[in-house]
Amino acid sequence: MWVSHNGKLVHMKDASRHRYKTYIKEDVLANLKELAAAHHTEVGYLLENGVMHLLEEDALTLPKQPRCAKKEFRTTMDAALFNTLTARAKQLGVPINRLLQEAVHYIDIGTVKRKDYRYRIESLK
């Protein structure tokens, strides 16, 4: 993100973001990439949006899924949201990447951040 400070733009790391690595099914990741390209956004923003809506659900039932080829994926997410996701995964007794794959079904395209969100300009407080 960019910060306006004393009339100048300064590039700063967004401290509210948490960097993480996960494994996602190859076909799901390919679908997310297509969806992101079609809606001018990033795969990480799609997952973040899906997680946000997934955590709003009171009761989750996660169907059994067979093992299949998975691909490593690295991105960032809001730190508070990631902590909530981690707590929910512990509560349900499932790995985080299982909840991330389920979050794909909860993505709301209308509320997803656009690709240029990371280049926003904020003012220093």
C-alpha positions in Angstrom: 0.0 0.0 0.0 1.0 3.6 -0.4 0.8 6.2 2.3 0.6 9.9 1.8 3.0 11.5 4.3 4.1 15.2 4.1 2.8 15.5 0.6 4.9 12.5 -0.6 3.9 8.9 -1.4 5.7 6.3 0.7 5.5 2.6 0.0 4.7 0.6 3.2 4.0 -3.0 4.1 0.4 -3.6 5.2 0.9 -4.8 8.8 -2.6 -6.1 9.0 -1.9 -8.9 6.4 -0.7 -12.4 7.3 1.3 -14.4 4.8 0.5 -18.1 4.6 1.1 -21.2 2.5 -1.5 -23.8 1.8 -2.3 -26.7 -0.5 -5.3 -26.5 -2.8 -6.7 -29.0 -5.3 -5.3 -28.3 -8.7 -8.7 -28.1 -10.4 -10.0 -25.7 -7.7 -7.0 -23.5 -8.0 -7.4 -23.4 -11.8 -11.0 -22.4 -11.5 -10.1 -19.7 -9.0 -7.5 -18.3 -11.4 -10.0 -18.2 -14.2 -12.6 -16.5 -11.9 -10.0 -14.0 -10.7 -9.0 -13.1 -14.3 -12.6 -12.7 -15.4 -13.4 -10.3 -12.5 -10.1 -8.3 -12.3 -9.1 -9.6 -8.9 -6.6 -11.9 -7.3 -7.0 -15.5 -6.1 -6.0 -14.4 -2.5 -8.8 -11.9 -2.4 -11.3 -14.5 -3.6 -10.2 -16.9 -0.9 -10.3 -14.1 1.7 -13.9 -13.2 0.7 -15.0 -16.9 0.8 -13.4 -17.4 4.3 -15.2 -14.3 5.6 -18.6 -15.6 4.4 -17.7 -19.2 5.6 -17.0 -18.0 9.1 -20.4 -16.3 9.3 -22.0 -19.7 9.1 -23.0 -21.2 12.4 -23.1 -24.8 11.5 -20.6 -26.3 9.0 -20.8 -29.8 7.6 -17.7 -30.7 5.7 -18.2 -33.6 3.3 -15.6 -36.3 3.0 -13.4 -35.8 0.0 -11.0 -38.3 -1.6 -7.3 -37.5 -1.7 -6.2 -35.9 -5.0 -3.4 -33.9 -6.5 -2.8 -30.6 -4.6 -0.7 -27.6 -5.5 1.1 -25.3 -3.1 -0.3 -21.8 -3.0 1.1 -18.8 -1.1 -0.8 -15.6 -0.5 -1.8 -13.2 2.3 -5.0 -12.6 4.3 -6.2 -10.2 6.9 -4.4 -11.2 10.1 -7.5 -11.1 12.3 -9.5 -13.1 9.8 -6.7 -15.7 9.6 -6.6 -16.0 13.4 -10.4 -16.6 13.4 -10.0 -19.2 10.7 -7.3 -21.0 12.7 -9.5 -21.0 15.8 -12.5 -22.4 13.8 -10.3 -25.1 12.3 -9.1 -26.2 15.7 -12.7 -26.1 17.0 -13.8 -28.4 14.1 -10.7 -30.5 14.3 -9.8 -30.1 10.6 -6.8 -28.6 8.8 -6.9 -25.0 7.7 -6.6 -25.9 4.0 -9.8 -28.0 4.3 -11.7 -24.9 5.4 -10.0 -22.8 2.6 -11.2 -25.3 0.0 -14.7 -25.2 1.5 -14.6 -21.4 1.4 -14.5 -21.5 -2.4 -18.2 -22.3 -2.3 -18.9 -19.1 -0.2 -17.3 -16.5 -2.5 -19.4 -13.5 -3.3 -18.1 -11.8 -6.4 -19.9 -8.6 -5.7 -17.9 -7.9 -2.6 -14.4 -9.1 -3.6 -11.6 -6.6 -3.6 -10.3 -5.5 -7.0 -6.8 -6.3 -8.3 -5.5 -2.8 -7.7 -6.6 -2.7 -4.0 -3.0 -3.3 -2.9 -1.9 -0.1 -4.6 -4.3 2.1 -2.6 -3.3 5.3 -1.1 -3.9 6.0 2.6 -3.0 8.9 4.7 -0.6 8.5 7.7 -2.4 9.1 11.0 
